[in-house]
Amino acid sequence: MYDIIIVGAGPAGLTSALYALRANKKVLILEANTYGGQIINASQIENYPAIEKISGYDFATNLYNQVQKLGVEIKYETVLHIEKDKTVQTNKGKYQAHAIILATGAKNRKLNIKNEEKFVGKGLSYCATCDGNFYKNKIVAVNGGGNAAIEDALYLSDIAKNVYVIHRRDTFRAEEMYLQKLKKKKNVTYFLNSTISSLEGEEQLKQITIKDQNNQEQTRKVDGLFIAIGQEPNNQIFANIIDLDEKGYVKSIDGVHTKTPGIYVAGDTRVKELRQLTTAVADGSIAATLAIKEMQQNRKEKMAK
Ligand code: NAP
């Protein structure tokens, strides 16, 4: 029996663990892939208070090491089902806790066009910091208009010969500071009000077709395409214990409480205004603190009966 089971080892989940372990609680983190969540792929973080610059990898690894030293238990297993009584079924076992924190983040949104799956790892990637180095002096395209896409384009502009930025609108969501930096790069070409309509090549991606708002199409030879069009949550399997909005994000009552007592939500996977590192770690700390407080209250009430 654990005090708290945390689902997801991204910044929200690891911060929950940090707070719970420091309160001497028995904590299990269940993670399907690797620690760090999406931030591990960010080339540079420049908007985390008091840290001027840090790579996503270093940030995630520092946080991971911090909770490791406090004795966290992490199992790399996929959660399949959670019951209201806080029993968690994974692909490998069954665990129980007094409280559960869902910090499942989100997965990369797909373009959903023909050949997308076929070219993954063969010219198509969702992670510039992972795969960018394969494209030294080559031609690459980045699709998207948020911080991730602009950061990817910046990163790639120092490696590749040419970078095409393809975005479906004429204004970007990304922070002005990143945009200003990118504007200074001489090897970046913008395709605005444009989408990618096809991916072509035999074994390897060789060419993309870009369609503008007038449905005019043009083809461009590319060696690599980086898709950075946001994330989507993956919470359907928890629908028995939580409410989801139309996009699949977890609806909370007041931030971190879900409709089921003892089940909390933290980070990008919940309905929120701002999905950033700062808000993910804030959620993680609040969720763990409230979980502990409410666990203690429940214990006192039981003893009083
Ligand atoms: P995002 O901010 O949601 O941006 C996604 C972009 O993709 C938007 O420009 C969107 O266009 C476009 N898009 C969405 N669906 C599309 C589709 N089907 N086809 C074509 N384009 C599509 O996602 P993100 O850039 O991955 O960032 C996610 C969160 O992480 C944000 O809060 C971001 O600030 C944060 N982040 C922070 C940093 C950092 O601070 N260093 C780095 C990376 C990410 P529209 O604009 O038209 O909707």
Residues whose N, C-alpha, C, O or C-beta is under 5 A from the ligand:
A	BS01	NAP	A42 Q44 I45 E46 N47 K110 G144 G145 G146 N147 A148 A149 R168 R169 R173 A228 I229 G230 Q231 R275 Q276
